[in-house]
Amino acid sequence: MRLRMDPFSDTLRRLREAFRSGRTRAAEFRATQLKGLGRFLQENKQLLQDALAQDLHKSAFESEISEIGISQGEVNLALGNLRAWMKDEKVPKNLATQLDSAFIRKEPFGLVLIIAPWNYPLNLTLVPLVGALAAGNCVVLKPSEISKNVERVLAEVLPQYLDQSCFAVVLGGPEETGQLLENKFDYIFFTGSPRVGKIVMAAAAKHLTPVTLELGGKNPCYVDDDCDPQTVANRVVWFRCFNAGQTCVAPDYVLCSHETQERLLPAMQSAITRFYGEDPKSSPDLGRIVGEKQFQRVQGLLGCGRVAIGGQSDESQRYIAPTVLVDVQETELVMQEEIFGPILPIVNVQGLAEAVDFITQREKPLALYAFSNNSQGL
């Protein structure tokens, strides 16, 4: 019988030995790692912007506000609060502990695994990394193989800024990730789909490893009859199309009356034209679907309901036009899964009570958006 070799065993052994040595525990070491991460962001800003543009067609503005700036802000927050976070926390005593010193000591977990997604491949990789480093852990970082240009920068450049005895980047697709998860970790961060989240949680359960899962969902957007349609359209269109709709907290569908729908549609068309011009395909501000497989899935959703705005696509550019669908049925695919593209279905309801009922019959979403001038009703 041929034994399968674990390609990660040497790396994990090295990181565990580094953690056991105690070198990650000192505040000075943690601060040095965080400062290195900050330098990585500052010194490679153009490289990161280019990689994000290649992977997702992100503009420099979008990359700055949703990727680089957020990551730098997290670094600054951790550096400013590091010593306060590390302090022992005093707790009240009870009868059984009157003669004791009672406090909570913040201990690092040990070896932490971060499995990152492709839609915000920098932000959603580095934000959990900041937390793991600030807490004094050793880290294995698994960036997404789908956003391959950012993956390359993270694998080749980022390790130069961190202590490589305590930090490693590992590469690969689903098979390699499955092999990685067979190993014992002390904490796992995963960002991605509920389907893969179940696999990660099942693997973690074998070792009783605690996990933080940040998963997707279908986020409803309720629009009351009593609101300004252009204000709603501007906000909903902008966030639905930001990063080409590949955002886990973007509005996923609109609930409103038929009358409000008729007022919203011209306002949405106006917003799309204002943001992306007469030809959104040529706009530098509209992203692209990350890969061929993802494009085929999103393009297939254009056949649901009836296209009221947009509907165009170009496979060679992985382009999906900002699209609004109407006459959508609950049973259609676009209402069964997270869209993750610049497509917005509208479902008609008669009032808030019906909207609440519609939402509560489904899985709990990550976010919910409501637009109304009547604060009492919401």
C-alpha positions in Angstrom: 0.0 0.0 0.0 1.3 3.4 -1.0 1.2 6.0 1.8 0.3 9.6 0.8 2.7 12.1 2.0 1.4 15.2 3.7 3.0 18.2 1.8 2.4 20.5 4.7 3.8 18.5 7.6 7.3 20.2 7.6 5.8 23.7 7.5 3.3 23.0 10.3 6.0 21.3 12.5 8.3 24.4 12.0 5.5 26.8 13.0 4.5 24.8 16.0 8.1 24.7 17.3 8.3 28.4 16.9 5.1 28.9 18.9 6.2 26.6 21.6 9.5 28.6 21.9 7.4 31.5 23.1 8.8 34.1 20.7 5.4 35.3 19.4 4.1 36.2 22.9 6.0 39.4 23.6 4.3 42.7 22.7 7.4 43.9 20.9 7.4 40.9 18.6 3.7 41.3 17.8 4.1 45.0 17.1 7.1 44.3 14.8 4.9 41.8 12.8 2.1 44.3 12.5 4.4 47.1 11.4 5.9 44.8 8.8 2.4 44.2 7.5 1.8 47.9 7.3 5.0 48.4 5.4 3.9 45.6 3.0 0.8 47.6 2.2 2.6 51.0 1.8 5.6 49.8 -0.2 3.6 47.5 -2.6 0.5 49.7 -3.1 0.9 49.9 -6.9 1.7 46.2 -7.2 -1.4 45.3 -5.2 -3.6 47.7 -7.2 -2.3 46.2 -10.4 -3.0 42.6 -9.1 -6.6 43.6 -8.1 -7.2 45.2 -11.5 -6.0 42.0 -13.2 -8.1 39.7 -11.1 -11.3 41.7 -10.7 -10.9 44.8 -12.9 -11.0 46.9 -9.7 -10.3 50.6 -10.1 -7.6 52.2 -8.0 -10.3 54.0 -6.0 -12.2 50.8 -5.3 -9.0 49.0 -4.4 -8.0 51.7 -2.0 -11.3 52.0 -0.1 -12.3 48.3 0.0 -9.0 46.5 0.2 -5.8 48.5 1.0 -7.3 51.2 3.2 -9.4 48.8 5.3 -6.3 46.5 5.8 -4.1 49.5 6.8 -6.8 50.7 9.2 -6.9 47.3 10.9 -3.1 47.4 11.3 -3.3 50.8 12.8 -6.1 49.8 15.2 -4.2 46.8 16.4 -1.0 48.7 16.9 -2.8 51.5 18.9 -4.6 49.0 21.2 -2.1 46.1 21.4 -0.9 46.6 25.0 -4.4 47.3 26.2 -5.8 44.1 24.6 -2.9 42.1 26.1 -3.5 43.2 29.7 -5.1 40.9 32.2 -8.8 41.6 32.8 -9.8 41.8 36.5 -13.1 40.1 37.3 -15.3 40.2 40.4 -14.7 37.6 43.1 -17.3 35.4 44.7 -17.4 33.4 47.9 -15.3 30.6 46.5 -12.6 33.0 45.2 -12.4 35.5 48.0 -8.8 34.5 48.9 -7.6 34.3 45.3 -6.4 36.6 42.6 -9.2 36.5 40.0 -8.5 37.7 36.5 -8.7 36.7 32.8 -5.4 36.3 31.0 -5.5 36.6 27.2 -3.6 33.6 25.7 -2.8 33.1 22.0 -4.4 29.9 20.5 -1.2 28.7 18.9 -1.2 27.7 15.2 -3.9 29.6 13.2 -5.1 28.7 9.7 -6.7 31.5 7.6 -8.5 30.4 4.4 -9.3 33.4 2.3 -11.7 34.1 -0.5 -11.3 35.7 -3.9 -13.8 38.5 -3.9 -11.9 40.8 -1.6 -8.6 38.8 -1.8 -6.5 41.3 0.1 -8.9 42.7 2.7 -10.4 39.3 3.7 -6.9 37.8 3.9 -5.2 40.5 5.9 -7.9 41.5 8.3 -8.0 38.1 10.1 -4.2 38.0 9.8 -4.0 41.2 11.8 -6.1 39.7 14.5 -4.1 36.5 14.6 -0.7 38.3 14.7 -1.9 40.8 17.3 -3.0 37.9 19.5 0.5 36.3 19.3 -0.2 33.3 17.1 1.8 31.6 14.4 -0.2 31.7 11.1 -0.7 29.5 8.0 -2.2 31.7 5.3 -4.1 30.0 2.4 -5.1 32.7 -0.2 -7.6 31.9 -2.9 -6.2 30.3 -6.0 -9.0 32.0 -8.1 -7.7 35.5 -7.6 -4.3 34.3 -8.9 -2.5 37.7 -9.2 -3.2 38.7 -5.6 -2.3 35.2 -4.6 1.1 35.6 -6.2 1.8 38.8 -4.4 0.8 37.3 -1.1 2.9 34.2 -1.6 6.0 35.9 -3.0 6.1 39.4 -1.4 4.3 39.3 1.9 6.6 36.7 3.6 9.5 39.2 3.2 7.8 41.5 5.7 7.0 38.9 8.4 9.0 36.5 10.5 9.1 33.4 8.4 9.7 31.1 11.3 6.2 32.0 12.6 4.3 32.6 9.3 3.8 30.7 6.1 1.8 31.0 2.9 0.5 27.7 1.3 -0.9 27.4 -2.1 -3.3 25.2 -3.9 -6.9 24.5 -4.8 -9.7 22.4 -3.2 -7.6 19.2 -3.1 -4.7 20.9 -1.3 -7.0 22.7 1.0 -8.7 19.4 1.9 -5.3 17.9 2.7 -4.4 21.0 4.8 -7.6 20.6 6.8 -6.7 17.0 7.8 -4.1 18.6 10.1 -4.8 19.9 13.5 -4.9 23.6 14.0 -5.7 25.6 17.1 -8.0 28.1 15.4 -9.4 28.4 11.8 -10.7 31.5 10.1 -12.7 30.8 6.9 -14.4 33.3 4.6 -16.5 31.9 1.7 -19.6 30.0 0.8 -21.9 28.0 3.2 -21.1 24.9 1.1 -17.4 25.1 1.8 -18.0 26.4 5.3 -19.6 23.1 6.2 -16.6 21.2 4.9 -14.2 23.4 7.0 -16.4 23.1 10.1 -16.6 19.3 9.7 -12.8 19.1 9.4 -12.3 21.3 12.4 -14.8 19.3 14.5 -12.5 16.2 14.3 -9.9 18.1 16.3 -12.4 20.2 18.3 -10.8 23.3 16.7 -12.7 26.5 17.2 -13.6 28.3 14.0 -14.8 31.7 12.8 -16.9 31.4 9.6 -17.9 34.4 7.6 -20.3 33.1 5.0 -22.6 34.4 2.3 -26.3 35.0 2.2 -29.2 36.6 0.3 -29.5 40.1 1.8 -33.0 41.6 1.3 -33.6 45.2 0.6 -37.1 46.4 1.5 -38.3 49.7 -0.2 -41.4 51.3 1.4 -43.9 53.2 -0.8 -43.0 56.3 1.3 -39.5 57.1 0.1 -37.6 59.0 -2.6 -36.9 56.5 -5.5 -33.8 58.3 -6.8 -32.1 58.2 -3.4 -32.9 54.5 -3.1 -31.8 53.8 -6.6 -28.5 55.6 -6.2 -27.6 53.7 -3.0 -28.8 50.2 -4.1 -27.3 50.4 -7.6 -24.0 51.6 -6.2 -23.6 48.8 -3.7 -25.1 46.1 -5.9 -22.6 46.9 -8.7 -19.6 47.6 -6.4 -16.9 44.9 -7.1 -19.3 43.7 -9.9 -21.7 42.6 -7.2 -19.2 40.1 -5.7 -19.8 41.3 -2.1 -21.3 39.1 0.6 -23.2 42.0 2.2 -24.5 43.6 -1.0 -28.3 43.9 -1.5 -29.3 40.6 -3.2 -33.0 41.3 -4.0 -35.5 44.1 -3.6 -38.9 43.7 -2.0 -41.4 46.5 -2.9 -44.9 47.1 -4.2 -45.6 47.1 -7.9 -46.2 50.8 -7.8 -42.9 51.5 -6.1 -41.2 49.2 -8.6 -42.5 51.4 -11.5 -41.0 54.4 -9.8 -37.7 52.7 -9.0 -37.0 51.4 -12.5 -36.3 54.7 -14.3 -34.4 55.9 -11.2 -32.2 52.8 -11.3 -31.6 53.3 -15.0 -30.6 56.9 -14.3 -28.3 55.8 -11.5 -26.6 53.2 -13.7 -26.0 55.8 -16.5 -24.7 58.4 -13.9 -22.2 55.9 -12.4 -21.1 54.0 -15.5 -22.1 56.0 -18.5 -24.2 55.1 -21.5 -21.9 52.0 -22.1 -21.1 50.4 -18.7 -18.9 47.9 -20.5 -16.3 50.7 -21.3 -16.5 52.2 -17.8 -13.2 52.0 -15.8 -15.3 51.9 -12.6 -17.2 48.6 -13.2 -15.5 45.4 -12.2 -15.6 42.0 -13.9 -16.6 38.5 -12.7 -13.5 36.9 -11.4 -13.3 33.7 -13.5 -14.9 31.6 -16.2 -16.7 29.2 -13.9 -18.2 32.1 -11.9 -19.1 34.0 -15.1 -21.1 31.0 -16.5 -23.0 30.7 -13.2 -23.9 34.4 -13.1 -24.7 34.6 -16.8 -27.2 31.8 -16.3 -29.2 33.9 -13.8 -30.0 36.4 -16.6 -32.7 34.0 -17.8 -34.7 34.4 -14.6 -37.8 36.6 -14.6 -37.8 39.4 -17.2 -34.9 41.8 -17.9 -36.0 45.4 -17.2 -32.6 47.0 -17.3 -29.3 45.7 -18.8 -29.0 42.0 -19.4 -26.0 42.2 -21.7 -22.9 40.0 -21.2 -19.5 39.3 -22.9 -17.8 36.0 -22.0 -14.5 37.2 -23.5 -14.3 40.0 -20.9 -16.2 38.2 -18.1 -18.6 41.2 -18.3 -22.1 41.2 -17.0 -24.0 44.5 -17.4 -25.7 46.1 -14.4 -29.1 44.3 -14.6 -32.5 44.6 -13.0 -34.9 41.7 -13.2 -38.7 41.9 -12.6 -41.6 39.4 -12.6 -39.2 37.1 -10.7 -40.7 34.0 -9.1 -39.6 32.7 -5.7 -38.8 29.3 -7.1 -36.3 30.6 -9.8 -32.6 30.1 -9.4 -31.8 33.7 -8.9 -33.9 33.6 -5.6 -32.4 30.3 -4.5 -28.7 31.2 -4.2 -26.5 34.2 -3.5 -26.1 36.1 -6.8 -22.6 37.4 -6.5 -22.9 39.5 -9.6 -24.4 42.9 -10.7 -27.9 41.5 -11.0 -30.8 42.7 -8.9 -34.1 40.9 -8.9 -37.3 42.7 -7.7 -40.0 40.8 -6.0 -43.4 42.5 -5.4 -45.0 42.5 -1.9 -47.9 44.4 -0.5 -46.5 46.3 2.5 -44.1 45.7 5.3 -45.9 42.8 6.9 -45.6 40.7 3.8 -42.0 41.7 3.3 -41.1 40.6 6.9 -42.9 37.3 6.3 -41.0 36.7 3.1 -37.7 37.4 4.8 -38.3 35.3 7.9 -39.3 32.2 5.9 -35.7 32.1 4.6 -32.2 31.6 5.9 -31.0 34.5 8.1 -29.1 36.9 5.9 -25.8 38.7 6.6 -27.4 42.1 6.1 -30.8 43.7 5.6 -31.5 47.1 4.1 -34.7 49.1 4.5 -35.7 52.4 2.9 -38.6 54.5 4.2 -39.4 58.0 5.4 -41.6 56.4 8.1 -39.2 55.6 11.0 -42.1 54.3 13.2 -43.1 51.6 10.8 -39.6 50.0 10.8 
